[in-house]
Amino acid sequence: MTDEGPIVIDVLALAVVASAGLYFVALGVSAFVSPSRTRRFLLAFAGTPTKHYTELALRMLLGGAFVMSAPRLPLSGPFGLFGWVLVGTTLALVLVPWRWHHRFAQRAVPEALRFLPLLGVCSALLGVLVLWAVWRADAA
């Protein structure tokens, strides 16, 4: 059997991971450029059943992409673990009624927003780390 390079699903998974990196960078920048808009965006999580299930679908897609891409990424262990944590917590949230998730988010997100500048820095750094790892995976 010959090695014909990465198959399409691997490339798509890596593209999803890269998209997550861009999202984290954008969220981090947004926390400083437009904190009120960032607050509104984060407070909208789990706001309706549609948003709840969309969030779960995106989390599952992202977690699966990290798990699939981890072997090709530098720091594969932490990236794989991150993917599995996303998959596991998403499966747990599937079992939780939407209203419970919504109530939890209404309490937890405002508390987290007290640290929006720190969240912004951490988000941007995480995004840069993810993009660096994707770039290094493609360079290999």
C-alpha positions in Angstrom: 0.0 0.0 0.0 1.3 3.5 -0.9 1.1 6.6 1.2 -0.8 9.1 -1.0 -0.9 11.8 1.6 -3.7 12.8 3.9 -7.2 11.8 3.0 -10.0 14.3 2.6 -11.4 13.7 6.1 -8.0 14.4 7.7 -7.7 17.7 5.7 -11.3 18.7 6.7 -10.6 17.9 10.4 -7.4 20.0 10.3 -9.4 22.8 8.6 -12.0 22.7 11.4 -9.1 22.9 14.0 -7.7 25.9 12.1 -11.1 27.5 12.1 -11.2 27.1 15.8 -7.9 28.8 16.1 -9.2 31.7 14.1 -12.3 31.8 16.2 -10.3 32.0 19.5 -8.1 34.8 18.1 -11.1 36.7 16.9 -12.8 36.2 20.3 -9.7 37.4 22.1 -9.4 40.5 19.9 -13.1 41.2 20.2 -12.8 41.2 24.0 -10.6 44.3 23.7 -12.0 46.0 20.6 -15.7 45.5 21.4 -16.2 44.2 24.9 -19.9 45.0 25.0 -20.5 43.0 21.8 -18.4 40.1 23.1 -20.4 40.1 26.3 -23.7 39.9 24.4 -22.3 37.1 22.2 -21.1 35.0 25.2 -24.3 35.7 27.1 -26.4 34.3 24.2 -25.0 30.8 24.6 -27.7 28.2 25.4 -30.2 31.1 25.1 -32.7 29.1 23.1 -33.1 25.4 22.3 -31.9 26.0 18.8 -28.7 27.8 20.1 -28.2 25.0 22.6 -28.3 22.2 20.1 -26.3 24.2 17.6 -23.6 24.7 20.2 -23.6 21.0 21.0 -23.3 20.1 17.4 -20.4 22.5 16.9 -18.7 21.3 20.1 -19.0 17.7 18.9 -17.6 18.6 15.5 -14.7 20.5 17.0 -13.9 17.8 19.6 -13.9 15.1 16.9 -11.7 17.3 14.7 -9.2 17.8 17.5 -9.2 14.0 18.3 -8.7 13.2 14.6 -6.0 15.8 14.0 -4.1 15.4 17.2 -1.7 12.7 15.9 -0.5 15.2 13.2 -0.1 18.1 15.5 2.8 19.1 17.8 1.6 18.7 21.4 -0.6 15.9 20.2 -1.3 14.7 23.7 -2.8 18.0 25.0 -4.7 18.6 21.7 -6.1 15.1 21.8 -7.1 15.5 25.4 -8.8 18.8 24.6 -10.8 17.1 21.9 -11.9 14.2 24.2 -12.9 16.7 26.9 -15.1 18.5 24.3 -16.6 15.2 23.1 -17.2 14.0 26.7 -18.7 17.2 28.0 -20.9 17.5 24.9 -22.2 14.0 25.5 -23.0 15.0 29.1 -24.8 18.1 27.9 -26.9 16.1 25.5 -28.3 14.4 28.5 -29.0 17.6 30.3 -32.3 19.4 29.5 -31.8 22.6 27.6 -33.4 24.7 30.4 -30.8 23.4 33.0 -28.0 24.3 30.6 -29.6 27.7 30.1 -30.0 28.4 33.8 -26.4 27.3 34.4 -25.1 29.6 31.6 -27.1 32.5 33.0 -25.3 32.2 36.3 -21.8 31.1 35.1 -21.2 33.4 32.1 -21.7 36.7 34.0 -19.3 35.5 36.6 -16.7 34.6 33.9 -17.3 37.9 32.2 -15.9 39.7 35.2 -12.5 38.5 33.9 -13.2 39.4 30.2 -9.7 41.0 29.6 -8.0 37.8 31.0 -10.4 35.6 28.9 -9.5 37.7 25.9 -5.8 37.2 26.4 -6.2 33.5 27.0 -8.5 33.1 24.0 -6.1 34.9 21.7 -3.1 32.9 23.0 -5.0 29.6 22.6 -5.9 30.6 19.1 -2.3 31.4 18.2 -1.2 28.1 19.7 -3.8 26.2 17.6 -2.9 28.0 14.4 0.8 27.4 15.1 0.2 23.7 15.6 -1.9 23.5 12.4 0.9 25.3 10.5 3.5 22.9 11.9 1.3 19.9 11.0 1.1 21.1 7.4 4.9 21.8 7.3 5.7 18.2 8.3 
